[in-house]
Amino acid sequence: MAEQTTRDMKLVQYLNEAYGKEKELETALQTHISMATKPPYKKRLQEHLKETKSHARQVERRIKQLGGQAQVVAAPGPVGEAASAVTAAAGKAMAAAKGPIHMLRGTGESEKMLRNARDEYWNEFEEIAMYTVIETLAETVGDKDTAKLARGIKREEERMAKFLERQIPQLTKSVARDEIPASERRTTGARPRRSASASRSGSSNGARSGSSRSTGSRSTGSRSTGSRSSGSRSSGSRSSSRSSRTRSTSRSRSS
C-alpha cells in the first residue's frame, strides 16, 4: 500500500471525528426511539437512524480508501490496529452509558422527548459543522470524492435539523399542556375579564346618564311649549284691544 500523504492524513483526521460522532449518535438515537410516543417524531428518528448508520459506513469506507483506519474516538491522524481497537471500545462504552441517562431525564413523557429533541438538534449542527470542514478542506486540496461525500451527508443532516426545528415547539407545547394547569396557560395579550360588580356599576351609570339626558329633553320641550302658549295668549289680547277701539270709534261717528 502506498504511503499516506500529509494531505490524506489530515483528511482522515477530520473524517474520523465525523465517524466517531456518527457511531455515538447511533446509540443515542436507538434510546430516543424507544422513548418516543409521537408517531411522526418516532418515524423520523427511525429514518435518521438508518441515515446515521449509512453515514458511518460511507465515512469508514472513505477513510480506508485514503489509507487510514476508522476509529470511534477522534485522533490527529491514522493509528495502528491495536490503538484503534482500544479507542473504539472506549468510544462505544461512552455512547452506551448515555442511554440510561437519557431514560431518566425529565419529569414526564413529553419533557423527556423534548430534551432528547433538543440534544438531537444540537448534535445535528455539530455534524453540519464537521462536514462543512471536511467539504471545504477536500475542495481546497483537490479531493473531489471526499468533498462530494461530505456535501451529500451534510444535506441530510440539514434536513434533519429543519425537522427538529419544527418539532421542538410542538413538544414544548405538549409539556405545557401536560404539566401546567389550564388556568395558568392563558394566552398572552388577552383582555382581562371585568368583575361582575364592575359590570353592574358600569350598566347602572349608563342607565342614569341616559335617564338624565331624557329628562333634560322633556324639560326643554315643556319650556318651549310654555313659551309658545304665552305668545298665543299675548297675540289674542292685542287683537281683542284693537277690536274694542274700532267699535268705540264707530259709535262716536254715529252720534
Sequence and secondary structure as in RCSB ss.txt:
>XXXX:A:sequence
MAEQTTRDMKLVQYLNEAYGKEKELETALQTHISMATKPPYKKRLQEHLKETKSHARQVERRIKQLGGQAQVVAA
PGPVGEAASAVTAAAGKAMAAAKGPIHMLRGTGESEKMLRNARDEYWNEFEEIAMYTVIETLAETVGDKDTAKLA
RGIKREEERMAKFLERQIPQLTKSVARDEIPASERRTTGARPRRSASASRSGSSNGARSGSSRSTGSRSTGSRST
GSRSSGSRSSGSRSSSRSSRTRSTSRSRSS
>XXXX:A:secstr
     HHHHHHHHHHHHHHHHHHHHHHHHHHHHHH  SHHHHHHHHHHHHHHHHHHHHHHHHHHHTT    SS  
SS   HHHHHHHHHHHHHHHHHHHHHHHH SSSHHHHHHHHHHHHHHHHHHHHHHHHHHHHHHHHTT HHHHHHH
HHHHHHHHHHHHHHHHHHHHHHHHHHHHHS GGG   TT      HHHHHHHHHHHHHHHHHHHHHHHHHHHHHH
HHHHHHHHHHHHHHHHHHHHHHHHHHHHH 
